[in-house]
Amino acid sequence: MSNLFRIDALNARREKVPGTVVLIRPPSFAFLTAISMGLAVLFSSFLFWGSLTRHTTISGQLVPNAGLIKVYAPQRGVVIESKVKEGQLVSRGSPLLTISVDRHNDAIGDLQKAISGAVISRRDSLLEEMRKTKMVQGEELSALKQRVSDLEGEITQLNSGLFRLFCG
């Protein structure tokens, strides 16, 4: 049997496989390799020759050369009318804008009154809740004091029973 195996192995070796094996890389691999190498060179050169911007924090106020100033409204509101144009000269005390500070909503009416009413209602409900909490805490305190008193009486009874048991 070993002869048969040997003859078959020799015959298989004599037969050639049709064609040859050729290993070729796709062009996309070469393209991706070139891009990766280029990015690596770019990153390395930036690390070697590049510099980062330095940040500094300075407190103060920038003042323009034209002499502009900041104008603040005394309270919040909605601008109804502008009484001056941009670039127009104004004198001290002259009105610049008309501001409406009314808090009115068409669906609710006077919004300020509605908010005040809600705040007063909330304050009253919190005061009532605080009163009820104090009442419950007072009841719990009196119950705990009664429990302490009962336990002290029980301790006294147990002490007298022990005294009679050992001395009597």
C-alpha positions as CSV (number, residue, x, y, z in Angstrom):
1,M,0.0,0.0,0.0
2,S,2.8,2.3,0.6
3,N,3.8,1.9,-3.1
4,L,0.4,3.0,-4.2
5,F,0.6,6.1,-2.1
6,R,4.0,6.9,-3.3
7,I,3.1,6.5,-6.9
8,D,0.0,8.8,-6.5
9,A,2.1,11.4,-4.7
10,L,4.7,11.3,-7.6
11,N,2.0,11.6,-10.2
12,A,0.4,14.5,-8.5
13,R,3.8,16.2,-8.3
14,R,4.4,15.8,-12.1
15,E,1.1,17.4,-13.0
16,K,1.4,21.2,-13.2
17,V,-1.3,23.5,-12.1
18,P,-2.5,25.5,-15.1
19,G,-1.4,29.1,-14.9
20,T,0.9,30.9,-12.4
21,V,0.0,32.8,-9.2
22,V,0.7,36.6,-9.5
23,L,0.4,38.8,-6.5
24,I,-0.6,42.4,-7.4
25,R,-1.7,45.1,-5.0
26,P,-4.7,47.2,-6.1
27,P,-3.8,50.8,-7.1
28,S,-6.0,52.1,-4.2
29,F,-3.6,50.7,-1.6
30,A,-0.7,52.6,-3.2
31,F,-2.9,55.8,-3.3
32,L,-4.0,55.5,0.4
33,T,-0.4,54.8,1.4
34,A,0.8,57.9,-0.4
35,I,-1.9,60.1,1.3
36,S,-1.1,58.6,4.7
37,M,2.6,59.3,4.3
38,G,1.9,62.8,3.1
39,L,-0.3,63.5,6.2
40,A,2.4,62.1,8.5
41,V,5.1,64.3,6.9
42,L,2.8,67.3,7.2
43,F,1.9,66.6,10.8
44,S,5.6,66.0,11.7
45,S,6.7,69.3,10.0
46,F,4.0,71.2,11.8
47,L,5.2,69.8,15.1
48,F,8.8,70.7,14.3
49,W,8.5,74.2,12.7
50,G,5.0,75.2,13.7
51,S,3.9,77.3,16.7
52,L,0.7,77.7,18.7
53,T,-1.0,81.0,19.4
54,R,-0.5,82.3,22.9
55,H,-3.7,83.5,24.7
56,T,-3.7,86.2,27.3
57,T,-6.6,87.4,29.4
58,I,-6.7,91.1,30.1
59,S,-9.4,92.9,32.2
60,G,-10.6,96.3,31.1
61,Q,-12.8,98.0,28.7
62,L,-12.3,98.8,25.0
63,V,-13.0,102.5,24.2
64,P,-13.5,103.4,20.6
65,N,-11.7,106.5,19.2
66,A,-14.9,108.0,17.9
67,G,-16.2,108.8,21.5
68,L,-19.1,106.4,21.6
69,I,-20.7,105.6,24.9
70,K,-22.8,102.9,26.3
71,V,-26.4,103.8,27.0
72,Y,-28.6,101.7,29.4
73,A,-32.3,101.9,30.1
74,P,-33.3,102.4,33.7
75,Q,-35.6,99.4,33.5
76,R,-36.6,96.6,31.1
77,G,-39.2,97.2,28.5
78,V,-40.1,97.2,24.8
79,V,-38.8,99.9,22.4
80,I,-41.9,101.7,21.0
81,E,-40.2,104.5,19.1
82,S,-36.7,105.7,18.2
83,K,-36.5,109.5,18.4
84,V,-33.0,109.8,16.8
85,K,-31.2,108.4,13.7
86,E,-27.8,106.7,13.7
87,G,-25.0,109.3,13.5
88,Q,-27.3,112.2,14.6
89,L,-25.8,114.5,17.3
90,V,-27.7,114.6,20.5
91,S,-27.4,116.8,23.6
92,R,-27.4,115.7,27.2
93,G,-30.9,114.9,28.6
94,S,-32.6,114.6,25.2
95,P,-34.9,111.6,24.8
96,L,-33.5,108.9,22.5
97,L,-36.1,106.1,22.7
98,T,-39.7,105.6,23.9
99,I,-39.8,102.4,26.0
100,S,-43.0,100.7,27.1
101,V,-42.7,99.0,30.5
102,D,-46.3,97.9,30.7
103,R,-46.7,94.2,31.3
104,H,-50.0,93.6,29.6
105,N,-51.2,90.4,27.9
106,D,-54.4,90.4,25.8
107,A,-55.4,86.9,27.0
108,I,-54.8,87.6,30.8
109,G,-55.2,91.3,31.1
110,D,-52.8,93.1,33.3
111,L,-49.9,90.7,33.6
112,Q,-48.3,92.4,36.6
113,K,-51.5,92.0,38.7
114,A,-51.9,88.4,37.7
115,I,-48.3,87.7,38.7
116,S,-48.8,89.5,42.0
117,G,-52.0,87.6,42.7
118,A,-50.2,84.3,42.0
119,V,-47.3,85.2,44.3
120,I,-49.7,86.2,47.1
121,S,-51.7,83.0,46.7
122,R,-48.5,80.9,46.8
123,R,-47.3,82.8,49.9
124,D,-50.6,82.2,51.7
125,S,-50.6,78.5,50.8
126,L,-47.0,78.1,52.1
127,L,-47.9,79.9,55.3
128,E,-50.9,77.5,55.8
129,E,-48.7,74.5,55.1
130,M,-46.1,75.8,57.6
131,R,-48.9,76.2,60.2
132,K,-50.1,72.7,59.6
133,T,-46.6,71.3,59.8
134,K,-46.0,73.0,63.1
135,M,-49.2,71.6,64.5
136,V,-48.3,68.1,63.4
137,Q,-44.8,68.5,64.9
138,G,-46.3,69.8,68.2
139,E,-48.6,66.7,68.4
140,E,-45.7,64.4,67.7
141,L,-43.6,66.2,70.4
142,S,-46.4,65.8,73.0
143,A,-46.8,62.1,72.0
144,L,-43.0,61.6,72.4
145,K,-43.1,63.3,75.8
146,Q,-45.9,61.1,76.9
147,R,-44.0,58.0,75.7
148,V,-40.9,59.2,77.6
149,S,-43.0,59.7,80.8
150,D,-44.6,56.2,80.4
151,L,-41.2,54.6,79.9
152,E,-39.8,56.4,83.0
153,G,-42.8,55.1,85.0
154,E,-42.2,51.6,83.7
155,I,-38.5,51.9,84.7
156,T,-39.6,53.0,88.2
157,Q,-41.9,50.0,88.5
158,L,-39.2,47.6,87.3
159,N,-36.7,49.0,89.8
160,S,-39.2,48.6,92.7
161,G,-40.0,45.1,91.6
162,L,-36.3,44.2,91.4
163,F,-35.7,45.8,94.9
164,R,-38.5,43.7,96.4
165,L,-37.2,40.6,94.6
166,F,-33.7,40.9,95.9
167,C,-34.3,42.6,99.2
168,G,-37.6,41.3,100.2
